[in-house]
Amino acid sequence: MTIQSQFLLGLKAAAPFILVLTPFGLLFGVVATEAGLTLAQTMGFSILMVAGAAQFVALQLSAENAPTLIVLATALAVNLRLVMYSAALAPLVGKASLWQRLLIAYSLTDQSFALTVDAAERQPRPLPHLVAFYAGTSVPTVGLWYVFTLVGAVAGSSIPPAFALDFALPITFLAMLAPMLRTMAHVAACLTSVVGALALAFMPYGTGLLVAALLAMIVGARVEMWQAGRAA
């Protein structure tokens, strides 16, 4: 297969996410302008950060007049998953050229990570083909985030509330998470995060989510260690 065909395969794999990325981007554009951000600030937020969930969290906490340190710490904590994504991708694309690795680091999203890792596990590819596949997944995800953030910021007030754009955020993560629950450790971490987030919902500024995420990682790691011990 050619590099071009791998790029097209990446585009095809990412196509279903268009259904949720469109309202996701629209919603951020609407929420950002309603929170008082100018068009330039809204677009700068999306272009410089490229992190939908963290952007929503930072915007919500800012609107609640949370301390700046809390806003930064929470946004960074939400984005810590990208560090784990990078560690998982490093064995696959670590030997790519510097400019390719810089673009991958900038454009890394939940969708591109999940699709690329899944493709590599299902069918090993040469490095140029895997990079091309990744590029195919990132062009629509990052590109649509820009475009529909702009549309939401410009035309947000004319979008009927009945459209319920806020459904896009949970649907996006459910669509990515469900296929990745392949082991007992994954399921244990997922259940721990859900129970922990609900139990700690009383904590201020959403900090309960941070604690729940930490507990989930600990439980997942412990289950993996237990399974490895049994196998040995």
Secondary structure, 3 states (H helix, E strand, C coil): CCHHHHHHHHHHHHHHHHHHHHHHHHHHHHHHHHCCCCHHHHHHHHHHHCCHHHHHHHHHHHHCCCCHHHHHHHHHHHHHHHHHHHHHHHHHHCCCCHHHHHHHHHHCCHHHHHHHHHHHHHCCCCHHHHHHHHHHHHHHHHHHHHHHHHHHHHHHHHCCHHHCHHHHHHHHHHHHHHHHCCCHHHHHHHHHHHHHHHHCCCCHHHHHHHHHHHHHHHHHHHHHHHHHHHHC
